[in-house]
Amino acid sequence: MFDSGFISQLFIASLLIVVAVFAIVTLIRAIRIIPQANAGVVERLGKYHKTLMPGLNILVPFIDRVRPLLDMREQVVSFPPQPVITEDNLVVSIDTVVYFQVTDARAATYEINNYLGAVEQLTTTTLRNVVGGLNLEEALTSRDNINGQLRIVLDEATGKWGIRVGRVELKAIDPPISIQDSMEKQMRAERDKRAAILTAEGTKQAAILQAEGARQASILFAEGDAQAAVLRARGEAEAITTVFGAIHAGNPDAPLLAYQYLQTLPKLAEGDANKLWIIPSELTEALKTVGQGFLGGAQRDQTPPTP
């Protein structure tokens, strides 16, 4: 048999242990630490009470319940390629990336069941509506326009869910294989055309430069010949002037001039092309003058001096 006092002490000790455990559990449930860039929704007796912000938060144990935390950072979601029909009835595969951020934890919890799936479905629907009004060429060259339209529509639709869509990007737009082959041939033909045009332009410019160079060279050669002719004429004029000056300064008589004339006559017959030599009529007069000059000189030498 146990002593009643011992039983009482054992009961009190057990009660104290239970109270201590309950107090510890209550304290643990009353304190909630929220990490940075996260938010928690608190429900009190099943009804929304408040949103917990990062840091230390105090709750009412067993009455308040915290739902799973929400990431408040900007998130990047890449959706699988979606088939989209363009205005010219071509099926293209478009891969989309959406950048969004939860701005209101309460709305993201209670206004939509699965906001990530809702964003994906809304992106697919909006993409088909926007691209469906464009032909293939416009869809391939208007990515910025498509991105802007998608962002505006998604941001307006997801605003009531507590989500802000910051940016939408089209990663790839893949047309059908047959269209890709045709586009590749067209691009190759366009590149060949540009290459031919550039080659022709280069040839044209080269011909123009060569012609311009030849023209400038001809002008320079002509100017050089003209300058040379002028200098030759000027030299000949100066030589003639010098000779005539010397002749006039020496005051030559007629026999000397006739003698010089006779010395010049043989030069008229020089050259292989001369077949006929015509004797000028002045030759006899020159000979007569030379003869008189020599004979007169001899007579002067033979004439005795006058006493």
Buried (B, 14 or more C-beta within 10 A) or exposed (E): EEEEEEEEEEEEEEEEEEEEEEEEEEEEBBEBEBEEEBBBBBBEEEEEBBBBEBEEBEBBBEEBBBBEBBEBEEBEEEBEBBEBEBEEEBEBBBBBBBBBBBBBBBBBBBBBEEBBEBBBEBBBEBBBEBBEEBEBEBBBEBEEEBBBBBBEBBBEBBBEBBBBBBBBBBEEBBBEEEBEEEBEEEEEEEEEEEEEEEEEEEEEEEEEEEEEEEEEEEEEEEEEEEEEEEEEEEEEEEEEEEEEEEEEEEEEEEBBBBBEBBEEBEEEEEEEEEEEEEEEEEEEEBEEBBEBBEEEEEEEEEEEEEE
